[in-house]
Amino acid sequence: MELYKWTGPRDQGISILASSPNSRLIYLVDGEESTVLFEAEAGTAPQGFEAFQILNAVGDINDGFYAVFNNIPVSEEGRELFEERFQNRAGKVEEEPGFAAIRVLRPLNSDTYIILTLWKDEESFTNWQQSQAYSHAHAKRGTSDGIDKRPNVFPRPSFVKTYTR
């Protein structure tokens, strides 16, 4: 499976929705910026959409109303280590109240992976960030065992982008 993502001005996002009325497109907004998502079997990405291979999927992305895109640039030599870390994750986020879905996305045409989580609302995500499960999931960050301390894995800082439905 692949996930296709388009990002741009709200009016263009609305035009994409209008041109595909029978599709299961997800339309998300943040101010004047919008993102359109959809999942499909592997194929050619539609014009203007980024394509990602779904490495891990839990839940239905259509159930979420608050989306968190953790964008993580990963070097070519760091890909195997990075993917292994997410293949062996504890999976605690799925047990959190308000959790809707997670997608671990491998970029097909860039170096930036996306860890996409969808939530019932922003409060559910904030509660997850303050939970023991979150602390457990990120316990190695900043330590000598953490992937963030390994050389040549992350060529640039990661960044988070949020949207609502």
C-alpha positions as CSV (number, residue, x, y, z in Angstrom):
1,M,0.0,0.0,0.0
2,E,1.0,3.6,-0.6
3,L,-0.2,6.9,0.8
4,Y,-0.3,9.9,-1.5
5,K,0.0,13.4,-0.1
6,W,-0.7,16.8,-1.6
7,T,0.0,20.1,0.2
8,G,-0.9,23.6,-1.0
9,P,-3.4,26.5,-0.7
10,R,-6.9,25.7,0.6
11,D,-8.6,26.7,-2.6
12,Q,-6.5,24.2,-4.6
13,G,-7.2,21.5,-2.1
14,I,-10.9,22.1,-2.4
15,S,-10.6,21.9,-6.2
16,I,-8.9,18.5,-5.8
17,L,-11.8,17.3,-3.6
18,A,-14.4,18.6,-6.1
19,S,-12.7,16.8,-9.0
20,S,-12.9,13.4,-7.2
21,P,-16.3,13.4,-5.5
22,N,-16.4,9.6,-5.2
23,S,-12.9,9.1,-3.8
24,R,-12.0,8.5,-0.1
25,L,-9.8,11.6,0.0
26,I,-9.0,13.2,3.4
27,Y,-8.9,17.0,3.4
28,L,-6.9,18.6,6.3
29,V,-6.3,22.3,7.0
30,D,-4.0,24.6,8.9
31,G,-4.8,28.2,8.3
32,E,-4.6,28.8,4.5
33,E,-2.6,25.6,3.9
34,S,-4.3,22.3,3.2
35,T,-3.3,18.7,2.7
36,V,-5.1,16.0,0.8
37,L,-4.4,12.4,1.6
38,F,-5.5,9.0,0.2
39,E,-4.3,5.4,0.4
40,A,-4.2,3.1,-2.5
41,E,-2.4,0.1,-3.9
42,A,1.0,0.9,-5.3
43,G,0.9,2.8,-8.5
44,T,1.8,6.1,-10.1
45,A,1.3,9.1,-7.9
46,P,-1.2,11.6,-9.2
47,Q,0.1,14.9,-10.5
48,G,1.4,17.0,-7.7
49,F,1.1,14.3,-5.0
50,E,4.1,12.9,-3.0
51,A,4.1,9.1,-2.8
52,F,5.0,7.1,0.3
53,Q,5.2,3.4,0.9
54,I,3.3,2.4,4.1
55,L,5.7,0.5,6.3
56,N,3.4,0.1,9.2
57,A,-0.3,0.8,9.5
58,V,-2.7,0.6,12.4
59,G,-6.2,2.1,12.4
60,D,-8.3,3.9,9.8
61,I,-6.9,7.3,8.8
62,N,-10.5,8.3,8.0
63,D,-11.3,8.1,11.7
64,G,-8.9,10.9,12.7
65,F,-9.8,14.6,13.0
66,Y,-6.4,15.9,14.2
67,A,-3.4,14.9,12.2
68,V,0.3,15.1,13.3
69,F,3.0,14.7,10.6
70,N,6.4,14.1,12.2
71,N,8.7,14.8,9.2
72,I,12.1,13.1,9.7
73,P,14.9,13.4,7.1
74,V,17.0,10.2,7.1
75,S,20.2,9.7,5.2
76,E,20.6,6.9,2.8
77,E,22.9,5.0,5.1
78,G,20.5,5.6,8.1
79,R,17.4,4.2,6.4
80,E,17.8,0.6,7.5
81,L,18.4,1.5,11.2
82,F,15.6,4.0,11.2
83,E,13.1,1.5,9.6
84,E,14.2,-1.2,12.0
85,R,13.4,1.1,15.0
86,F,9.9,1.6,13.8
87,Q,9.3,-2.1,12.9
88,N,10.2,-2.9,16.5
89,R,8.2,-0.2,18.2
90,A,6.3,-1.0,21.3
91,G,2.9,0.0,19.8
92,K,1.8,1.8,23.0
93,V,0.3,4.8,21.1
94,E,-2.5,2.6,19.8
95,E,-3.8,2.1,23.4
96,E,-4.1,5.8,24.1
97,P,-7.6,7.3,24.4
98,G,-8.5,9.3,21.3
99,F,-6.0,7.5,19.0
100,A,-7.4,6.9,15.5
101,A,-4.5,5.7,13.3
102,I,-0.7,5.6,12.7
103,R,1.2,5.3,9.4
104,V,5.0,4.9,9.2
105,L,5.7,6.3,5.7
106,R,8.8,5.7,3.6
107,P,9.4,8.4,1.0
108,L,9.6,7.2,-2.6
109,N,11.1,10.4,-4.0
110,S,12.8,12.2,-1.1
111,D,14.7,11.5,2.1
112,T,12.0,12.6,4.5
113,Y,10.0,9.9,6.3
114,I,6.7,10.8,7.9
115,I,5.3,9.3,11.1
116,L,1.7,10.2,10.7
117,T,-0.7,9.9,13.7
118,L,-4.3,10.8,13.7
119,W,-6.4,11.6,16.7
120,K,-10.0,12.3,17.7
121,D,-8.9,15.8,18.7
122,E,-5.9,17.9,19.6
123,E,-6.5,17.2,23.3
124,S,-6.1,13.5,22.8
125,F,-2.7,14.1,21.1
126,T,-1.6,16.4,23.9
127,N,-2.6,13.9,26.5
128,W,-0.5,11.3,24.7
129,Q,2.5,13.6,24.8
130,Q,2.1,13.9,28.6
131,S,1.6,10.1,29.1
132,Q,3.9,7.5,30.5
133,A,3.5,5.6,27.3
134,Y,5.0,8.6,25.4
135,S,7.9,8.8,27.9
136,H,8.5,5.0,27.4
137,A,8.4,5.3,23.6
138,H,10.9,8.1,23.6
139,A,13.0,7.0,26.6
140,K,16.2,6.4,24.6
141,R,16.1,9.9,22.9
142,G,19.2,11.9,23.7
143,T,21.0,8.9,25.3
144,S,23.9,6.9,24.0
145,D,21.4,4.2,23.0
146,G,19.2,6.6,21.1
147,I,19.1,6.6,17.3
148,D,19.4,10.4,17.4
149,K,23.0,10.1,18.8
150,R,24.2,7.8,16.0
151,P,26.3,9.5,13.3
152,N,25.1,10.0,9.8
153,V,21.4,9.1,10.3
154,F,19.7,12.5,10.3
155,P,21.1,15.0,7.8
156,R,18.7,17.8,9.0
157,P,16.4,18.4,11.9
158,S,13.0,16.9,11.9
159,F,9.9,19.0,12.1
160,V,6.2,18.6,13.0
161,K,3.2,19.8,11.1
162,T,-0.4,19.5,12.4
163,Y,-3.7,19.8,10.6
164,T,-7.4,19.4,11.4
165,R,-10.3,18.1,9.5
